[in-house]
Amino acid sequence: MNRFILGMAVLAGTWLVASADEPKADVENAAAAKAREAFAATWEVAAVTPAGATKDARRLVFHKDGTYAALGKGGKELWAGTYEIDPTTSPKA
């Protein structure tokens, strides 16, 4: 009986800790969404290190949904992918 009570107490404590983390996750998701919105734009490729790393890409287009595309001459899509922003780190990543 004591083991049952101890097990229930451990489970309840685990649930309380998990529940306490949910609002923090919501805040982090909202902060990341806000950071993606601020970052979303079309960026011109001015300089690259190492040379040639972007191949023929002239612009990078970052979208609010966390996707991006590299555009070449004439706006042709060369490749696409996803990106993440973590506004909780310092420096921002």
N, C-alpha and C positions, 0 to 999 in steps of 0.2 A: 504494500500500500504506500509506503514511504517513497519507493522508487517511482511509482505512478505519479505522485504529487510532485516530486522533484522533476520528472520528465515534463509534466504539464507546465511547471514554472519556467523551465528552460525554453520550451516552445513559445510560451507567452512572451518571454523576454526577447526572443529572436523576432517574433512578429512585431513587437513594439519598435525594435531597432530598425527593421525593414520599413515600417510605416513612417518612421521619422525621416528616413532618407528620401522618400518620394517627393515631398515639397522641394527639397534641395535640388533634386534632378529636374523638376519643372522649372526652377529658377535658372539652372544652368542651360537647359534647352532654350529658354526664352532669351538668355544672354547670347547664346550661339546664333540664334535666328536673327537677333538684332545686329550682331557683328557681320553675319553673311549679307544682310541687307545693305549695310554701309560699304561692304567690300565689293558688292556686285557692280560691275562696270566692264567696259571694254578697255583693255590696257594695251598700249603700243609696246612692242619689244624694242628697247633702245640699245641695250648692251647685254651680253650673255657671257657668263664664265662657267665652264670652259667654252671657248669659241666653237660654234656649231652645235651646241647642245639643243637648241630649238629647231635645228634644221632650217626649213624654209618658212617657219612661222613668222608672221608680221605682227599679229595681234593675238591676245588671249582674252576670251570673253568669259567672265565669271557670272553665274546666275545665282539668284537668291536661294534656289533649292539645293545648292551644294554641288552643282555640275559645272563643268567648264568645257570650252572648246578652243583649240588652236586653229587660227585661220591663216592661210597663206595668201599669196598674191591673188587679187581678184575676189577675196572673201571666201575662197574654197576651204572647207573644213578638212584639216589634215589629221587630227586626232581629237578625242574627247575623253573626259574622265570625271572623277569626283574629287572634291576637296573638303577638308574639315577645318573649322576654326575653333580654338579653345580659348575663349576670352578670360578664363580663370587663371591662366598661367602668366608668369612674368619672366621674360618678355612675352608678349602675345605670340601665340603659335597657331 
